[in-house]
Amino acid sequence: MRSQVELTFGADGAPERVNLPGAWLDAERVGLAPSRFEYATTGVTHYLALHDIVMRDGEIRVNGDAPIRQTDLRRKITFLPAGVPVAGWTDPLPRPNSFVAIHFDAAAIPAPLQGSANFDDPAVYFQDRGLCETLAKLDRAMSRDEPMLGLLAESLCDVAIVEFALWRGKPQPSPRRAPTLAPGQVARVREFIAANLNAPLTLSDLSGVAGLSKFHFVRAFKAAVGRTPYQDVLHMRLTVARRQLGADAALADVAAQTGFTSAAQLRRSLRQHPGLDQG
């Protein structure tokens, strides 16, 4: 992890972590042990987190300023710029407390939004419906055995970074309109997916084939195809899986050949998306 927040617990146990490292950002989900803990860190990267924590008491101190005390952090978001020290402690109530966080370099911010003033200062325990929904999707994805979790998480992290850059109604640089994808570009991307059906794919892989930045690629691809890149990859994998299963191939073999981590994950995806391979 680039800048994992170290949590110090007593004797009651350690947190449960799920980490997804990437090229310019890392995502982590932390399920907290039911005991008081402390933390202190100075991140080398930006930090954006959604909390689902209720506590008896606790405080956070950012950049040496006066402590901030809140006990109900459900659907609260915190952003800390790189290099800002933070310290605090939490005494959680006995419930499933957790947080999901993105640690990202400046290179993860789309070029048109790198001048956003939102990346300059800390913002502790704020609320924003759209950003909260995006981070909650990331939290759910990292809580379950989702197919192509890396690609899905990367997509959600990118959206969250853009939404935070545009948060609070401050004057922001206007994002440039994404270029459209020509039919030949769409064809090349789909040929690449088909040739790497059983391999882990990233947005950087797919956008590189199209010759676009990944931020422009996601919007341009959805405009051209009607699905996000993640949805389209899942669509192609389920289409091939159904075809092979119809020819009496073994479920485990089909799962391995179409990029699913297990037969159980493929079976669940087929059940959850019965019409995704249509159209």
LINPEWO-V348629 format. One record per backbone hydrogen bond with DSSP energy under -0.5 kcal/mol. CO is the residue of the C=O (numbers start at 1). NH is the residue of the N-H. E is the energy in kcal/mol with one decimal. If there is no record, write none. Layout:
# LINPEWO-V348629
co = {CO | CO}
nh = {NH | NH}
e = {E | E}
This chain:
# LINPEWO-V348629
co = {4 | 6 | 7 | 8 | 10 | 15 | 16 | 18 | 20 | 24 | 25 | 26 | 27 | 28 | 29 | 29 | 30 | 30 | 31 | 33 | 36 | 37 | 38 | 39 | 41 | 43 | 46 | 47 | 48 | 49 | 50 | 51 | 51 | 52 | 53 | 54 | 57 | 59 | 60 | 61 | 62 | 68 | 68 | 71 | 71 | 73 | 76 | 77 | 78 | 79 | 80 | 81 | 83 | 84 | 85 | 86 | 87 | 88 | 89 | 90 | 90 | 91 | 91 | 93 | 95 | 97 | 98 | 99 | 100 | 101 | 102 | 102 | 103 | 104 | 105 | 106 | 110 | 110 | 111 | 113 | 116 | 117 | 117 | 123 | 126 | 128 | 129 | 130 | 131 | 132 | 133 | 134 | 135 | 136 | 137 | 138 | 139 | 140 | 140 | 141 | 141 | 144 | 146 | 148 | 149 | 150 | 151 | 152 | 153 | 154 | 155 | 156 | 157 | 158 | 159 | 160 | 161 | 162 | 164 | 166 | 167 | 180 | 182 | 182 | 183 | 184 | 185 | 186 | 187 | 188 | 189 | 190 | 191 | 192 | 193 | 194 | 196 | 202 | 203 | 204 | 205 | 206 | 207 | 207 | 213 | 214 | 215 | 216 | 217 | 218 | 219 | 220 | 220 | 221 | 222 | 228 | 229 | 230 | 231 | 232 | 233 | 234 | 235 | 236 | 237 | 238 | 239 | 240 | 241 | 242 | 243 | 244 | 244 | 245 | 250 | 251 | 252 | 253 | 254 | 255 | 256 | 262 | 263 | 264 | 265 | 266 | 267 | 268 | 269 | 271 | 273 | 275}
nh = {6 | 40 | 9 | 38 | 13 | 17 | 31 | 29 | 27 | 105 | 22 | 103 | 20 | 101 | 18 | 31 | 32 | 99 | 16 | 35 | 10 | 90 | 8 | 88 | 86 | 83 | 104 | 80 | 102 | 78 | 100 | 75 | 76 | 98 | 73 | 93 | 91 | 89 | 68 | 87 | 65 | 60 | 70 | 55 | 73 | 76 | 51 | 126 | 49 | 123 | 47 | 84 | 85 | 43 | 63 | 41 | 61 | 39 | 59 | 37 | 92 | 56 | 57 | 95 | 97 | 32 | 52 | 30 | 50 | 28 | 48 | 104 | 26 | 46 | 108 | 109 | 113 | 114 | 114 | 116 | 119 | 120 | 121 | 79 | 77 | 132 | 133 | 134 | 135 | 136 | 137 | 138 | 139 | 140 | 141 | 142 | 143 | 143 | 144 | 144 | 146 | 146 | 149 | 152 | 153 | 154 | 155 | 156 | 157 | 158 | 159 | 160 | 161 | 162 | 163 | 164 | 165 | 166 | 167 | 169 | 170 | 182 | 185 | 186 | 187 | 188 | 189 | 190 | 191 | 192 | 193 | 194 | 195 | 196 | 196 | 197 | 199 | 206 | 207 | 208 | 209 | 210 | 211 | 212 | 217 | 218 | 219 | 220 | 221 | 222 | 223 | 181 | 224 | 225 | 226 | 232 | 233 | 234 | 235 | 236 | 237 | 238 | 239 | 240 | 241 | 242 | 243 | 244 | 245 | 246 | 247 | 247 | 249 | 248 | 254 | 255 | 256 | 257 | 258 | 260 | 259 | 266 | 267 | 268 | 269 | 270 | 271 | 272 | 273 | 274 | 276 | 278}
e = {-0.5 | -0.6 | -0.7 | -1.9 | -0.6 | -0.6 | -3.2 | -2.3 | -2.1 | -2.6 | -1.0 | -2.9 | -3.0 | -2.9 | -2.2 | -0.5 | -0.6 | -1.8 | -2.7 | -2.1 | -0.7 | -2.5 | -3.1 | -2.3 | -2.8 | -3.6 | -1.9 | -2.6 | -2.8 | -2.3 | -2.1 | -1.4 | -0.7 | -1.9 | -3.0 | -2.9 | -2.5 | -2.0 | -3.0 | -2.1 | -2.1 | -2.0 | -0.5 | -2.7 | -0.7 | -1.8 | -3.0 | -2.6 | -2.6 | -2.5 | -2.1 | -1.6 | -0.6 | -0.8 | -3.4 | -2.6 | -3.5 | -2.2 | -2.1 | -2.3 | -0.6 | -3.0 | -0.9 | -1.8 | -1.8 | -2.4 | -2.6 | -3.0 | -2.6 | -2.4 | -2.3 | -0.6 | -2.6 | -2.2 | -1.7 | -1.8 | -2.1 | -0.5 | -1.2 | -1.9 | -1.4 | -1.8 | -0.6 | -3.1 | -2.9 | -2.7 | -2.3 | -2.0 | -2.5 | -2.4 | -2.0 | -1.8 | -2.4 | -2.6 | -2.6 | -2.2 | -0.8 | -0.7 | -0.9 | -0.6 | -0.7 | -1.8 | -0.8 | -2.2 | -3.1 | -2.3 | -2.0 | -2.2 | -2.7 | -2.2 | -2.0 | -2.5 | -2.3 | -1.9 | -2.8 | -2.5 | -2.1 | -1.4 | -1.5 | -0.8 | -0.8 | -0.5 | -0.6 | -2.2 | -2.5 | -2.1 | -2.3 | -2.5 | -2.3 | -2.2 | -2.4 | -2.6 | -2.0 | -1.0 | -0.8 | -0.9 | -1.7 | -2.0 | -3.1 | -1.9 | -1.5 | -1.5 | -1.2 | -2.2 | -2.6 | -1.9 | -1.0 | -2.5 | -3.2 | -2.1 | -2.1 | -0.5 | -1.8 | -2.8 | -2.3 | -2.4 | -2.6 | -2.4 | -2.5 | -2.5 | -2.5 | -2.6 | -2.1 | -2.1 | -2.4 | -2.7 | -1.8 | -2.5 | -2.7 | -2.1 | -0.7 | -0.7 | -2.0 | -1.8 | -2.5 | -2.5 | -2.0 | -2.0 | -1.4 | -2.3 | -0.7 | -1.9 | -2.7 | -2.4 | -2.3 | -2.5 | -1.8 | -2.5 | -1.8 | -0.5 | -1.1 | -1.8}
